[in-house]
Amino acid sequence: MDVVLLGSGAADGWPNPFCGCASCRDAAERGTVRGQTSALVDGTLLLDCGSGVPAQAVRLGHSLAAVRHVLVTHAHVDHLGPQALLFRSWTSAGPLDVVGPTSALDQCRDWIGPDDPVRLVPVSAGDDVVLGEHRVRVLPAAHRVMADGDAVLYDVTAPDGARLLWACDTGPWPDHWYAAVAGARYDLVLLEQTHGRRTGLGDGHLHLGTFGDVLARLRDVGAVDGRTLVRAIHLGHHNPSEPELTAALAPLGAAPGRDGERLAVPARAGRPAR
């Protein structure tokens, strides 16, 4: 499985262009700019496509022309920019599946022309779909746009059997949800960590403390182990400076994701291909 982080920042990016806090100043001085979180898997499957993501891909030197499946977690603007469907229609790109909760897909309909080869695939937590050569399990998210259930997460298995968890956006899961990922032994976990050292900002996102708690529970149920590569994504300016953040995540077995980072994720020996 080949994964490229096209973005690793929160909705407003990091640094926030309107902010002069110490965290934003430090990121700007280092030249560490994070755009809206998204990932390209095996060149054909796109995980979230916020309004800024297509331009981010171009700046990082990646084409989206071969993308055939877009997995949308929910309808917030940093995860779904439906205008991209119109821009895509001006090219010779081929068929496309857009997968996500019904409320997110409803925002796409007005951007699809009558002859566009775009298929909308509504899903909800518990669904299991095959998209090309990838298998996708849909998981619940502790996050909402307007109502419970209108945001989801994704468990993606590549043709070679490599498996990733896309957990963005979500707050802490209730205990009974972990049964859905018990024994998964993910090869890669991309887990949001929006709020850094700030607590009290709501339960729809994780901060450093709850990020660690979620990882611990994933380890308890065998979803994460010593071979799992873990990246913190959806990082916002409530996080400390890059060196401090790296030091805080290291004891948790994680590292901060960075825009443009390429992760070559081998399947585990003995894990069957999809």
N, C-alpha and C positions, 0 to 999 in steps of 0.2 A: 504494500500500500504506500502510495506516494501522496503526502499531504503538504500543501503550501498554505501558510497563514497569510491570507490577503489583508487581514486586519486583526488587531488584538486589543483594540480599545473599546471603551464604552460608547454610548450614543453620541456624546459630544467630543469623542476622541480624547487623547491625552498627549500633549497639553490641550486644555480647552482654550480655544483662540481668544476668548473674552476674559480670561482669568489671569491674575498676576500672583497667585499663591506660590509658596515656595516650591511645591511639587511641580507645578506647571513651568515655573522659571527653570528649575533644574532640568526637566525633560527637554525644554527648548534649547538650553545651553549645551546639552549633550547631543542634540540633534536626534533624539530618540522620539520620533513622532509616531503615534499609534492612531490608525483610522478605525472605522467601525468594524467590529469583529465578523470575520467570514473565513471560510477555508475551502480550498479547491482540492478534491480528492481524485486521484488517478486521472486528472485532466478532464473528466467527464461529469463529475458530480459536485455541485456547489452547495455548501452548507451556509444558508442565509445569504441574502443579497440586499443589504440595506442601500439607501439612496446614494451613498458614497462609494460603494464597493466596486462598480465597474471601472471608475476612474482610478481607484487604488490598484486594481489589477494591472492596468496599462502602465502606471508609474513604476510598478515593480517588475515589468517586463513579461507579464503573463497574459496570454490570449484566453478569452472565454469562448472562442468559436466552436470548440469541440464539446462544450457543456451540453449534456442531453437531459440532465435531471437537476432541478433546484429544490432543495429541501428547506422550507420556510418554517421556523419555529413558531412565529406569531406575527401579528400585524403591526407592531411598533416600527417606526420609520427606519431605525437602524438595522432592522432585520428584513424588512420588505420595502423595496422601492419599485413598485410595479411599473413605473415609467420605463424601466429597462426593457420591458417586453416590447414597447413601441420602438425603441432604438434598435433592438435586435431585428425587428421586422423589416428594417431598411437594408438588411444584408441578405446574404444567401445562406444563412445558418439553417440547419436542418430541424427535425422535430425536437420538441422540448416537452418534458413533463415538469409541471410545477406542483409540488406536493406540500400539503400543509393543512392546518385546521380550516374548516369551512369559512370562518369569518375572515381569515387572511386571503383565501382564494377569491372571496367576493370582491376584494379590492383590486383584483387583477383583471376582472372581466372587461372593464371598459378600456383596457389597454391592449386587448387582443383583437386583431382584425379578423373578419369572417374567413379569410383564407390562410391565416397563420397556422402553422402546424404545431400548435400549443395545446397540450392536454392538461386539464386541471384535475388533480387527484386528491380528493378530500380524505384526510386521515384523522384519527383520534388515538389517544393512548390505548395500547393493547393491540393495535393493528400490526400486521406483518406483511410487507410488500416486497416484490422483486422489481428492481429498476435496472434494466440492462443486465450487467454482470454483478451488481451489488444487491445484497439483501439488507432490508431496512426494517428494524423493529421500532415502533413508536412508543415512547415512554412519557409518563406524565411530567409536568413541570410545576413547581411551586411558584407560579408567576401567572399574571392575568393581564389582559388588555381591558376587557369589559366584564367578563364573566369567568367563573372557574371552568377550566377545561379548554379555554381558547388559546392556550400555549402548550407546546409539547417539546420533548427532547428526542434525540435520535441515537440509535445503536446501529452502526453500519458495519457490515462484514464485506470485505473485498473478495474478489475471485480466488485469491491465494489463501483465504482464511483469516487474514489479519483483521482485527476488530477494533473499532474505536467507539468512544462515547462522546457525543456532542451535547454538552450540558450547559446551554446558554440560551436564554436567561432562566435562572431558577434560584429560589431561596432554599433553605434546608427542607429536605424531604421528611414526611412523617415516617415512622419506623416501618410500617407495613408496606411501603412502596419498595423497599430494598429487596424484597423477595423476587421482583421482576428481573433483577440483575445478578442474583446469587450465582456464584460459580462462573461468571462470565470471563474472568481473567483477561480483561481488556489489554490490548497491546498499546493503546494510546487513549488517554483521557484528556479531553479539552474541557476544562471546568471553569466557569465564570468566577471572578473574584473582583467585584465592582467597587466595593466600598472601603477597601483597605483597612485603615485603623479606625474608621468612623463606625460607630454602632448607633442604633436608634433611628436608622433611615428607612425602616420598613423591612418586611420579611420576604420581599420579592427578589432580592439579590443577596449575595454572600459578601461578608467581610473576611478579614484574615482569620478570625476565630472560627466562624462557621464554615469557612472553606476547609480548615483543618478538621473540623468535626465531620463534615461530609466525607472527606477522604478516609477518615478513620472507620466510618461505618461501611464504606465501600470495601475496605480491607477486611473488615469483620465478616462480610458475606462472601468473600472470595471474588469480588469483581475487580479488585486492584491487588496486585502483589508486587514482589520485588523486581519484576521484569517490566512492569507497566511504566511507560513514559507518561509523565503528567505535566501539562502546561496550564498555567493560570491565564485566562483570557478575559475579555470584556473589562479591561483594567481602566479605572478612572482616576481622577486627580486627588481622590481622598487617600490614595496609596502614598507611601513614602517614596523617597528617591529610589532610583533603579538599584544602586548597591544595597540599600537597606531592604528593599523588597526582595531582592535575590537572597539575602541573608535570612530573611524571615521565612521564605518558602523552602529553603534547603532542608531544614530539619523535618519538613513534611513530605520530603521526597518529590518536590515539585520545583519548577522554575517558571519565571515569567515568559509568556509567549511574546514574540516580537514580529512586527510586520515583515513579511518576506521570508520568514524562517521556513526552511524546507525540512520536513521530517520523513525520512525513509524508514518505514515501519515494517520490519519483517514479520511474517506469520510465525507462530510458535511451531517448533517441531512436533509433529503428531497431530496438529490441528487440521482437520479436513478442509480442503478447499470448498468454496461454496458450491 
